[in-house]
Amino acid sequence: MKFKIITKYVSCIAIAAMSASCGSSGDSDTLTNNDTSSVISTEETEKAEKVFSSIPSPIETTTLLQQAGAKYNANYLNPIDNVSKYSSITAKALNLGVYGSDLSFTSIFSQTQESMLYLRCTNTLATSLGISGAFDETTTSRIEANLENKDSLLAIISDSYWNSDTYLRENGQAGVSALIVAGGWIEGLYIATQIANSTKNEVIIKRIGEQKLSLDNLITLLHSYKKDNTGITDISNRLDELKTIYDGIFVAPPETTVSTDTAKSVTTVGNNSPIKLTPEQLKQITNKVAQIRNNVIH
């Protein structure tokens, strides 16, 4: 089972855009209709969309962290004051994903005040990227009205995410969407490693190891859009370095499990491939993802 680390991925980013109108960010780097995201072949597009749908989400990730006994710690999050630093489209997209993950984290742990602050950060970046047109005018008020209702809040965030992704793709900005996904995934893994370092929780450590497949999928997605774009190429190269560590993780042969429900006379057969993550590999992953994440947020 994959570790669905922090929203379907950055669902939270979705929230980002809810109240502003579409516009141009005016940044120096571009991921628009003139970028490779709009000229790749239909086959490549379909492949990218398939990979995109397989990458874990921030909401699902934070939920698993909470279920594993993780505690809320604001020090794990990207400071809200950093939002004013991001001027390029690449930085805005990556950190929209980061703040989306942070928003998921605060929401899962019912940190109402912090959730509002991170919601503003996502709004700011999404508006600057010109993708707020993907949301209904009532989305913001719905989120604010449901801050005390975790289930409803997460449902709204998830719906908003899909609207955001659809808008980006239909407007020739699939590369931007890929960067947002990358930012959310990186932040989710960063938070997980920080929690694992402080708690030594075996369930969380196991989930970190299970990100091996998710990382492969994420890199494949980025490679689909990196032609002629230094922003995507840079983050892709950094993730390749993390992949080198993950490639050294031992994956045990599939184990077949059989369970029988005598009352229903039903027998279930399943397969499991345990991932063996050593303390040294965990340390290497922790250090590398912290390095990548710090480069993204600063």
Secondary structure by P-SEA (a helix, b strand, c coil): cccccccccccccccccccccccccccccccccccccccccaaaaaaaaaaaaacccaaaaaaaaaaabbbbbcccccccccccccccaaaaaaaaaaaaaaaaaaaaacaaaaaaaaaaaaaaaaaaaccccccccaaaaaaaaccccaaaaaaaaaaaaaaaaaaaaaaccaaaaaaaaaaaaaaaaaaaaaaaaacccaaaaaaaaaaaaaaaaaaaaaaacccccaaaaaaaaaaaaaaaaaaacccccbbbbbbbcccccbbbbbbbbbbbbcaaaaaaaaaaaaaaaaaaac
